[in-house]
Amino acid sequence: MATSSLMEPRGCAFDGDGTVYVADKGGNAVYSLPANANAYSLDTPLSKVASVQGAFGVAVYTQVVDEPSWWPWGEPSWWPW
């Protein structure tokens, strides 16, 4: 349950796919919960996704595959990669 499970929340991140991750320093854990809820209450389900001593923040990394060039005329030949 969202409110009763979090002892000392210290950071959160959204993954872009419908999940919010919350770092709980007091609970030494990172939890996930659905981002599409209309409201959160004592009945909102939490899932413990990691045990972390003194969790203080959380970040989400997403790898972009086949990203089109941001150069409007194509990447120049001098570009290092």
Secondary structure, DSSP 4 states (H G I P E B T S, - for coil): -HHHH-SSEEEEEE-SSSEEEEEETTTTEEEEEETT-S---TT---EEEEE-TT-----------SPPPSSTT---TT---
